[in-house]
Amino acid sequence: MKIAIIGAESTGKSELVKQLENHFRGQGKSVHHISEYLRVWCDQNKRTPRKEEQLAIATEQIRQINFAALNNSAEDILLADTTALTIAVYSDLLFDDRSLYDMALAHQRTFDATLLMGLDLPWVADGIQRDGAHLQEPVDTALRAALSLGGIPFQVVY
């Protein structure tokens, strides 16, 4: 089972992934967690990405998720701590670049479940890849719109 956890920054995605990981392991399931590649990229490059770097970051996030899915059994649980759809939304909002949506939505459709984090937690600074609380609502709105237009069912988690 592939579960995507997406949402605006500082909405609890990573914390929910940890909670789900503990829950499923407590049931004796094998769980694989795919982290947010953007965080790794920013730490390695000591900066946030530019417009022309968004595609490579989205592609690597997809590659890591696909690699984990291919190399694990059907009984395993795969938890993706964000997906290329989040990168596509940020690319749209920050750079007016909508070019990543088709690829991101196609990949989003490969998940068995998409969990969208609600906006009930206060924004907390967390590394250089965070843009600020002012982007939470626009990102949430854009994610909901992309999922709806893409015909992808999702559940909001508060």
Salt bridges, closest charged atoms under 4 A:
GLU21 OE2 - ARG25 NH1 2.99
GLU21 OE1 - HIS33 ND1 3.68
GLU36 OE1 - ARG39 NE 3.95
GLU36 OE1 - ARG130 NH2 3.10
GLU52 OE2 - ARG50 NE 3.05
GLU53 OE2 - ARG47 NH2 2.61
GLU53 OE2 - ARG50 NH2 3.50
GLU60 OE2 - ARG63 NH2 2.78
ASP76 OD2 - HIS32 NE2 3.16
ASP92 OD2 - ARG98 NH1 2.75
ASP126 OD2 - ARG39 NH2 2.76
ASP126 OD2 - ARG130 NH2 3.96
ASP140 OD2 - ARG144 NE 2.78
